[in-house]
């Protein structure tokens, strides 16, 4: 809610998720689909803190996400969860100045040193402007908190969020975000994709991917909303069908 002053008067203007191009999923929970790679970014709002989920593919994209997130939250973004270390999800991270950054165990090393060059090269190969890729890779912030099992964040006002290391699968370092509530929301990263077939690059662990989806389903249950890294929000039946398809695709016995 924004206050706009004209002389002595104050006009209160309510800004909705939809006003800013976001999709509201539950009270204080939403996401947007970014242009280019159709990558999802999420936001969870607490009384005095806010968690962003993924950061986009460049500093500019990250900055636009942060501005919109802070307008929706009414205060700054205090936490940032990176679902996995691919360029379209992490290169905007340094735009979230001062946020506590979380990732699955092993993510920190991949966003430092030689890992930054690999991210830059991958971004350029996928079509990101070379200058923007280099700028974002050089500025990458450190992942300060690595999640081994589960980590609960308290965002205030009774809002708690569970970060869960559910991988490996799509990568060796897949982090899911569970937002409990009347409507439970699970941010899946690229463990789940709706807009196309799940992508298995050289850092994927196909033999363990179906088991990672089982862990996702265990987190959210049958009635949760599952937010894929790319594409429309799905239900448990979709995740289960994708799990079975991946098991068949990679010859994983169940």
C-alpha positions as CSV (number, residue, x, y, z in Angstrom):
1,X,0.0,0.0,0.0
2,X,1.4,3.3,-1.0
3,X,0.9,6.8,0.5
4,X,0.9,9.7,-1.9
5,X,0.9,13.2,-0.4
6,X,-0.6,16.3,-2.0
7,X,-0.1,19.2,0.3
8,X,-1.7,18.3,3.6
9,X,-3.7,15.4,2.2
10,X,-2.6,11.7,2.0
11,X,-3.9,9.4,-0.7
12,X,-3.6,5.7,0.0
13,X,-3.2,3.7,-3.1
14,X,-3.3,-0.1,-3.0
15,X,-0.8,-1.8,-5.4
16,X,-1.8,-5.4,-6.3
17,X,0.4,-8.2,-7.5
18,X,-1.3,-8.0,-10.9
19,X,-0.6,-4.2,-11.2
20,X,3.1,-5.1,-11.3
21,X,2.8,-8.1,-13.6
22,X,3.0,-10.7,-10.8
23,X,0.7,-13.7,-10.1
24,X,-0.7,-13.9,-6.6
25,X,-0.6,-17.5,-5.3
26,X,-1.6,-17.1,-1.7
27,X,-1.7,-14.4,1.0
28,X,1.7,-12.7,0.8
29,X,3.0,-15.1,-1.8
30,X,3.4,-14.6,-5.5
31,X,5.6,-15.0,-8.5
32,X,6.4,-13.5,-11.9
33,X,7.6,-15.0,-15.2
34,X,10.6,-13.2,-16.6
35,X,11.0,-12.5,-20.3
36,X,13.6,-14.2,-22.4
37,X,13.9,-17.6,-20.7
38,X,10.5,-17.6,-19.0
39,X,12.2,-18.0,-15.7
40,X,10.1,-17.8,-12.5
41,X,11.0,-15.5,-9.6
42,X,9.1,-15.6,-6.4
43,X,8.3,-13.5,-3.3
44,X,7.2,-14.4,0.2
45,X,6.2,-11.4,2.4
46,X,6.4,-11.4,6.2
47,X,5.5,-8.7,8.7
48,X,9.1,-7.3,8.8
49,X,11.0,-9.3,6.3
50,X,10.7,-10.7,2.7
51,X,12.2,-13.6,0.9
52,X,12.9,-13.5,-2.9
53,X,13.2,-16.8,-4.7
54,X,15.7,-16.6,-7.5
55,X,17.1,-13.4,-9.0
56,X,16.9,-13.4,-12.8
57,X,19.6,-13.4,-15.5
58,X,21.3,-10.0,-15.2
59,X,21.8,-7.1,-12.9
60,X,19.1,-5.1,-14.6
61,X,16.6,-7.9,-14.3
62,X,17.5,-8.4,-10.7
63,X,17.1,-4.7,-10.0
64,X,13.6,-4.7,-11.5
65,X,12.7,-7.7,-9.5
66,X,13.9,-6.1,-6.3
67,X,12.0,-2.8,-6.9
68,X,8.8,-4.6,-7.6
69,X,9.3,-7.0,-4.6
70,X,9.9,-4.1,-2.2
71,X,6.8,-2.2,-3.5
72,X,4.7,-5.3,-2.9
73,X,6.2,-6.1,0.5
74,X,6.3,-2.5,1.8
75,X,9.9,-3.0,3.0
76,X,13.2,-4.3,1.7
77,X,13.9,-7.8,0.6
78,X,15.9,-9.3,3.5
79,X,16.5,-12.9,2.2
80,X,17.2,-14.4,-1.2
81,X,16.9,-18.2,-1.9
82,X,18.6,-19.5,-5.1
83,X,17.0,-22.7,-6.2
84,X,20.0,-23.8,-8.3
85,X,23.2,-22.4,-9.8
86,X,22.1,-21.6,-13.4
87,X,22.7,-18.2,-14.9
88,X,19.0,-17.4,-15.5
89,X,18.2,-17.8,-11.8
90,X,21.3,-16.3,-10.2
91,X,23.0,-13.6,-12.2
92,X,20.8,-10.9,-10.8
93,X,21.6,-11.8,-7.2
94,X,23.9,-8.8,-6.5
95,X,21.0,-6.5,-7.1
96,X,19.5,-7.6,-3.8
97,X,22.0,-5.6,-1.7
98,X,22.1,-6.6,1.9
99,X,20.0,-9.7,1.6
100,X,21.0,-12.9,3.3
101,X,21.6,-15.4,0.4
102,X,20.8,-19.1,0.7
103,X,21.5,-22.0,-1.6
104,X,21.9,-25.8,-1.4
105,X,25.3,-27.1,-0.1
106,X,27.9,-26.6,-2.8
107,X,26.3,-23.6,-4.4
108,X,28.8,-21.1,-2.9
109,X,31.7,-22.7,-4.7
110,X,29.9,-22.6,-8.0
111,X,29.2,-18.9,-7.7
112,X,32.8,-18.1,-7.0
113,X,36.1,-18.3,-8.8
114,X,36.1,-20.4,-11.9
115,X,32.4,-21.1,-11.4
116,X,31.6,-17.5,-12.3
117,X,33.4,-17.9,-15.7
118,X,31.3,-21.0,-16.4
119,X,28.1,-19.0,-15.6
120,X,29.2,-16.1,-17.8
121,X,30.0,-18.5,-20.7
122,X,26.7,-20.3,-20.4
123,X,24.7,-17.1,-20.3
124,X,26.4,-15.8,-23.5
125,X,25.9,-19.2,-25.2
126,X,22.2,-19.0,-24.4
127,X,21.9,-15.5,-25.9
128,X,22.6,-13.0,-23.1
129,X,24.6,-9.9,-24.1
130,X,28.3,-10.6,-23.4
131,X,28.7,-7.3,-21.5
132,X,25.7,-7.9,-19.3
133,X,26.9,-11.4,-18.6
134,X,30.3,-10.3,-17.6
135,X,29.0,-7.5,-15.5
136,X,26.7,-9.8,-13.6
137,X,29.2,-12.6,-13.2
138,X,31.9,-10.2,-11.8
139,X,29.4,-8.7,-9.3
140,X,28.0,-12.0,-8.0
141,X,27.4,-12.0,-4.2
142,X,28.5,-14.9,-2.0
143,X,26.0,-17.5,-0.8
144,X,26.4,-17.1,3.0
145,X,24.0,-19.8,4.1
146,X,24.2,-23.3,2.6
147,X,21.3,-25.7,3.3
148,X,22.2,-29.3,3.9
149,X,18.8,-30.7,5.0
150,X,16.1,-28.1,6.0
151,X,16.3,-24.5,7.2
152,X,13.3,-22.6,8.6
153,X,13.2,-18.8,8.1
154,X,11.0,-16.6,10.3
155,X,9.8,-13.6,8.3
156,X,7.7,-12.2,11.1
157,X,4.0,-12.0,11.7
158,X,3.7,-15.8,12.0
159,X,5.1,-16.3,8.5
160,X,7.6,-19.1,8.4
161,X,9.2,-20.6,5.3
162,X,11.1,-23.9,4.9
163,X,14.1,-24.2,2.6
164,X,14.8,-27.8,1.7
165,X,17.8,-29.3,0.0
166,X,15.8,-31.9,-2.1
167,X,18.4,-32.6,-4.8
168,X,20.4,-33.7,-6.6
169,X,18.3,-33.8,-9.8
170,X,18.2,-31.0,-12.3
171,X,21.6,-30.0,-10.9
172,X,23.7,-31.3,-8.0
173,X,22.4,-28.4,-5.9
174,X,18.6,-28.1,-6.0
175,X,16.8,-26.1,-3.3
176,X,13.1,-26.0,-2.8
177,X,11.0,-23.4,-0.9
178,X,7.9,-24.5,1.0
179,X,5.5,-21.8,2.1
180,X,3.0,-23.2,4.6
181,X,-0.5,-21.7,4.8
182,X,-4.2,-22.3,4.0
183,X,-2.8,-22.7,0.4
184,X,0.6,-24.3,0.5
185,X,3.1,-23.2,-2.1
186,X,6.2,-25.0,-3.2
187,X,8.8,-23.2,-5.3
188,X,10.5,-26.0,-7.2
189,X,13.2,-24.4,-9.3
190,X,13.9,-26.4,-12.5
191,X,13.3,-29.7,-10.9
192,X,9.8,-29.1,-12.4
193,X,9.2,-27.5,-15.8
194,X,5.8,-26.9,-17.4
195,X,6.6,-24.9,-20.5
196,X,8.7,-27.6,-22.0
197,X,10.5,-30.9,-21.3
198,X,12.7,-30.7,-18.2
199,X,16.3,-29.8,-19.3
200,X,19.1,-32.2,-18.3
201,X,22.4,-30.5,-18.9
202,X,25.9,-31.8,-18.0
203,X,25.4,-31.0,-14.3
204,X,22.1,-32.9,-14.0
205,X,22.0,-36.1,-12.0
206,X,19.3,-38.1,-13.9
207,X,19.5,-41.2,-11.7
208,X,18.4,-39.2,-8.7
209,X,16.0,-36.7,-10.3
210,X,12.8,-38.9,-9.8
211,X,13.7,-39.3,-6.1
212,X,14.1,-35.5,-5.8
213,X,10.5,-35.1,-7.1
214,X,9.3,-37.6,-4.6
215,X,10.8,-35.4,-1.9
216,X,9.1,-32.4,-3.4
217,X,5.7,-34.2,-3.2
218,X,6.5,-35.1,0.4
219,X,7.0,-31.5,1.2
220,X,3.9,-30.1,-0.4
221,X,1.4,-33.0,-0.4
222,X,-1.5,-33.4,-2.7
223,X,-3.1,-30.0,-2.3
224,X,-0.1,-27.7,-2.7
225,X,0.6,-25.4,-5.6
226,X,3.9,-26.3,-7.3
227,X,5.7,-23.4,-8.9
228,X,8.1,-24.7,-11.7
229,X,11.2,-22.9,-12.7
230,X,9.7,-22.3,-16.1
231,X,6.0,-22.3,-17.0
232,X,2.6,-22.2,-15.4
233,X,1.9,-23.3,-11.8
234,X,1.0,-27.0,-11.6
235,X,-0.5,-29.5,-9.1
236,X,0.8,-32.7,-7.5
237,X,-0.6,-34.8,-10.3
238,X,1.6,-32.9,-12.8
239,X,4.7,-33.3,-10.7
240,X,4.0,-37.1,-10.3
241,X,3.5,-37.5,-14.0
242,X,6.8,-35.6,-14.7
243,X,8.6,-37.8,-12.1
244,X,7.3,-40.9,-13.9
245,X,8.3,-39.5,-17.3
246,X,11.8,-38.7,-16.1
247,X,12.2,-42.2,-14.6
248,X,11.2,-43.7,-18.0
249,X,13.4,-41.3,-19.9
250,X,16.5,-42.0,-17.9
251,X,15.9,-45.7,-17.2
252,X,15.5,-45.2,-13.5
253,X,13.7,-48.2,-11.9
254,X,11.0,-47.4,-9.3
